[in-house]
Amino acid sequence: MRLVTWLAVVYFVYQASQSLLVRVAFSWNDSHPDLDRVDAVLGLLSRVMEAVGLHRDLDKLTANDLDEINKERTKFRETLNLLGDSFAPKPLHDCWRQKTCIPRNVSIDAADGKRKVRGTVVQPLTKASGKKRLVVYFHAGGAVLGDAFNSPLAYALAHTLDAVVVSVEYRKSPESRYPAAVEDGYEMLLWAFENGQALGADISKMTLAGDSAGGMLTAATALMLKERKPELKVHQLIMIIPMLGPVLSRSYVKYENIHLLPLRQMGFFWDMYTTNVYDCVIDPLCSPVSAKIEQIKGIADRALVIPAKADVLHDEAIEFARKMELAGVKVTTVESRGTHIGVLLFDDLLSDERVLSALK
């Protein structure tokens, strides 16, 4: 019976993936209809998957449920790989599956001498002359899920930008709470500055990039670098659907029940990430959207911010982009019509002319 149920869910998923409504969730086109109907379809899919054990609401877990959290990490990784194999365009798929890119794991000593910081370096197999762009990348997953090796956007950035991408395997919550992930990002960024030339990359165009929680770590690491080593300069920040602070903005209220990333799930991620959410709100390294204009000045020459319109995180991305502009950073903001998860799974953003123009 279990097999029959599972096959029925697979068939339902396949049929849903073919529907216009679900495709709108992953769309950049402003001419599409409202996303309420899309969310209704995806909500039905979510409930069916939960009923047969293929999905669960993370907010039902606590920091003590590490076995269950590890199961969710495995599911998250398997889902990304399945969707990548099924939907990724061939150029991105070839990079991800090591046909046109070479990923290798690295491990460096932290400054305190007590631990290692790990990551994956993705190098495209191209013969272009000159040094490649260097990108330090932070993966998505609410700082709880995800890993450096299996993040589709790390490979999308390597392929699209013909860049050397250093994907950071930062410590996860709740085992290692704030500021552990930011400290790991900072250590790997320093390593990238020191070893960029050996990687065949141009450190003068140092880029920090991340999606979702990785967008937060992108901003926080840039702020930490300015605070500790202002002589080192970041050329560009790329922040894709960034989660930037435990704040209740208008988009949190508007999309609080959207199935792909509801408010309650964001509450879970922030509860896991920090031991004191109230202290986090006033700490710019924990909640970058709370940073003052003066603190943001000089964190980068330019920035690309990509929020999703139907997303609880939309307004905080817009607010941080506004603050960066006031701080003198040259900012390009490109909104996706779709939802949070849609931006994560597909590389449409890296074929959009507005995005490509901002990345030059």
Secondary structure, DSSP 8 states (H G I E B T S, - for coil): -HHHHHHHHHHHHHHHHHSHHHHHHT---TTS--THHHHHHHHHHHHHHHHTTS---GGG--TT-HHHHHHHHHHHHHHHHHHHHHHS-HHHHHHHTTSSEEEEEEEEE-TTSS-EEEEEEEEE----SS-EEEEEEE--STTTS--STT-HHHHHHHHHHTEEEEEEE---TTTS-TTHHHHHHHHHHHHHHHHTTTTTEEEEEEEEEEETHHHHHHHHHHHHHHHH-TTS---EEEEES----S---HHHHHTTT-SSS-HHHHHHHHHHH-S-HHHHHT-TTT-GGG--HHHHTTS-SEEEEE-EEESTTHHHHHHHHHHHHHTT-EEEE--EEEEHHHHHH--GGGT-HHHHHHH-
